[in-house]
Amino acid sequence: MTKMPQNHLLSNNCTNRIKPSMLRDVKTEALLVLVRTALERYFAELDKASSSVLERDEDALYVYTQLKALLAHLQEHVVNVDYLINLVQHANRYPQYRVLMKREEPLMEYYDIMAQRVKHHFDGEHVYLPVFLVICVLSGWILDEEKSTHLFPFLEGIDFLELMGKFEEKREQFREDKTCKISEIHELSFAMVEKLKDHKYKVNKKRVSKKR
């Protein structure tokens, strides 16, 4: 791991960041940035709702508890997209942030290819089943692609298959206009994982040669 210079943007966003030094691990970090961002937005909406579904549904309560615990780890060790957005804005105004932004370029690029895939799929509509999407993407990356979690050990205690099973058991409840939304999310998550897996970050790809 490489130690990132401390700045108020980071300290206000993540208390004990784990920052990989290898690009292959930055891909995992980017996926976790997406997961943290999605979970924060989901729980913010859930907190505003007055639904008592968690009191009536043990499976929903289990998923809620597991992902709430995951979010706590992510907020300690992984930044969210707000940090990246603020960093770009500060770099445009303050030159001292440009070096830091350059170091974050791979993370931004990996995050963006997944975020753009989600945006294209839903075409401006509200993201359907965001929690299931998060679970599927994590499962696809960690279990199916067998990506290392050694830098993020808090992921090792999560049973992604059991979490997915809670949704699979109620597959019929997630049908809309004769479309199985569970299958749709599986396909989207697979596409996101493939995008992330196949994307290659080109170091210094925008470097401009100096004229002598």
C-alpha positions in Angstrom: 0.0 0.0 0.0 1.1 3.6 -0.6 0.3 6.3 1.9 -1.7 9.1 0.4 -1.0 12.7 1.5 -3.6 13.8 4.0 -5.9 16.6 2.9 -9.2 17.9 4.2 -11.1 16.3 1.4 -10.0 12.8 2.5 -10.3 13.4 6.2 -13.8 14.6 5.8 -14.7 11.5 3.7 -12.8 8.5 5.0 -11.2 8.1 8.4 -8.7 5.3 7.7 -8.4 4.8 4.0 -6.9 1.7 2.5 -5.2 2.8 -0.8 -3.8 0.0 -3.0 -0.5 0.5 -4.9 -1.2 -2.1 -7.6 -3.6 -1.3 -10.4 -5.3 -4.7 -10.1 -6.2 -3.8 -6.5 -7.3 -0.3 -7.5 -10.0 -2.1 -9.6 -11.3 -3.7 -6.4 -11.1 -0.3 -4.7 -13.1 1.3 -7.6 -15.8 -1.3 -7.2 -16.0 -0.6 -3.5 -16.3 3.1 -4.2 -19.3 2.3 -6.3 -20.7 0.0 -3.6 -20.2 2.6 -0.8 -21.8 5.3 -2.9 -24.8 3.1 -3.8 -25.3 1.9 -0.2 -25.2 5.4 1.2 -27.8 6.6 -1.2 -30.0 3.6 -0.6 -29.9 3.8 3.2 -30.5 7.6 3.0 -33.7 6.9 1.1 -34.7 4.1 3.4 -34.2 6.3 6.4 -36.6 8.8 5.0 -39.3 6.2 4.4 -41.7 5.1 7.1 -41.9 1.5 5.9 -41.9 -1.2 8.6 -40.9 -3.9 6.1 -37.8 -4.7 8.2 -40.0 -5.5 11.2 -42.1 -7.9 9.1 -39.6 -9.6 6.9 -36.7 -11.5 8.5 -34.9 -11.9 5.1 -35.0 -8.1 4.5 -33.7 -7.5 8.1 -30.8 -9.9 7.4 -29.8 -8.2 4.2 -30.2 -4.8 5.9 -28.0 -5.8 8.8 -25.3 -7.3 6.7 -25.1 -4.4 4.3 -25.3 -1.8 7.0 -22.2 -3.4 8.6 -20.4 -3.5 5.3 -21.2 0.2 4.8 -19.6 1.0 8.2 -16.4 -0.7 7.0 -16.5 1.1 3.7 -17.0 4.5 5.2 -13.9 3.9 7.3 -11.6 2.5 4.6 -12.9 3.5 1.2 -13.8 6.8 -0.3 -17.1 7.5 -2.1 -17.7 9.3 -5.4 -18.2 12.6 -3.6 -14.5 12.6 -2.7 -13.5 12.1 -6.3 -15.9 14.9 -7.5 -14.6 17.3 -4.9 -11.0 16.5 -5.8 -11.6 17.3 -9.5 -13.3 20.6 -8.5 -10.5 21.5 -6.2 -7.8 20.6 -8.7 -9.4 22.9 -11.2 -9.1 25.8 -8.8 -6.0 25.0 -6.7 -2.8 23.7 -8.4 -1.7 21.9 -5.3 -4.4 19.3 -5.8 -3.4 18.4 -9.3 -0.7 15.9 -8.3 -3.2 14.2 -6.0 -5.8 14.0 -8.7 -3.2 12.5 -11.1 -2.6 9.7 -8.5 -6.4 9.1 -8.3 -6.8 8.9 -12.1 -6.9 5.1 -12.3 -9.5 4.9 -9.6 -11.6 7.6 -11.3 -11.4 5.8 -14.6 -12.3 2.4 -13.3 -15.2 3.8 -11.3 -16.5 5.7 -14.3 -16.6 2.7 -16.7 -18.9 0.9 -14.2 -21.0 4.0 -13.4 -21.5 4.8 -17.1 -22.6 1.2 -17.7 -25.3 1.5 -15.0 -26.3 5.0 -16.3 -26.7 3.6 -19.9 -28.7 0.6 -18.7 -31.3 2.6 -16.8 -31.2 5.5 -19.2 -32.0 8.2 -16.6 -34.6 6.0 -14.7 -34.3 5.2 -11.1 -31.9 2.3 -10.4 -34.0 -0.8 -9.7 -33.0 -3.1 -6.9 -29.7 -1.2 -6.1 -29.0 -3.4 -3.1 -29.2 -6.6 -5.2 -27.0 -5.0 -7.9 -24.4 -4.3 -5.3 -24.5 -7.9 -4.0 -24.2 -9.3 -7.5 -21.3 -7.1 -8.5 -19.4 -8.0 -5.4 -20.1 -11.7 -5.8 -19.2 -11.6 -9.5 -15.9 -9.9 -8.8 -14.8 -11.7 -5.6 -16.3 -15.2 -6.1 -16.6 -15.7 -9.9 -13.4 -13.8 -10.9 -11.6 -14.8 -7.7 -10.2 -11.4 -7.1 -8.1 -11.0 -3.9 -9.6 -9.3 -0.9 -6.3 -9.3 1.1 -6.3 -5.5 1.4 -10.0 -5.4 2.4 -10.3 -8.3 4.9 -13.8 -7.1 6.0 -15.2 -8.6 2.8 -14.1 -12.1 3.7 -16.8 -12.6 6.3 -19.7 -11.8 4.0 -21.8 -14.7 2.5 -22.7 -13.2 -0.8 -24.4 -16.4 -2.0 -26.7 -16.3 1.0 -27.5 -12.6 0.4 -28.3 -13.3 -3.2 -30.4 -16.3 -2.2 -32.7 -14.0 -0.2 -33.7 -12.3 -3.4 -33.7 -15.4 -5.6 -36.2 -17.0 -3.3 -38.6 -14.2 -4.0 -37.9 -13.9 -7.7 -41.6 -13.8 -8.6 -42.1 -10.7 -6.6 -39.6 -8.9 -8.8 -41.3 -9.2 -12.1 -42.4 -6.2 -14.0 -44.1 -6.2 -17.4 -43.3 -9.9 -17.8 -39.6 -9.1 -17.2 -37.7 -10.8 -14.4 -35.8 -8.0 -12.7 -33.6 -10.5 -10.9 -32.3 -11.8 -14.2 -31.9 -8.3 -15.5 -29.7 -7.3 -12.6 -27.7 -10.4 -13.0 -27.0 -9.5 -16.6 -26.1 -5.9 -15.7 -23.7 -7.0 -12.9 -22.0 -9.4 -15.3 -21.6 -6.6 -17.9 -20.1 -4.3 -15.2 -17.6 -6.9 -14.0 -16.6 -7.7 -17.6 -16.1 -3.9 -18.2 -13.9 -3.6 -15.1 -12.0 -6.7 -15.7 -11.1 -5.9 -19.4 -10.4 -2.2 -19.0 -6.7 -1.3 -19.1 -5.5 2.0 -17.6 -2.7 3.5 -19.7 -0.2 5.3 -17.5 0.6 8.8 -18.6 -1.6 8.4 -21.6 -2.1 12.2 -21.8 1.5 13.2 -21.4 2.6 15.9 -23.8 6.2 15.9 -24.9 8.1 19.0 -24.1 9.3 21.1 -27.1 13.0 21.8 -27.0 
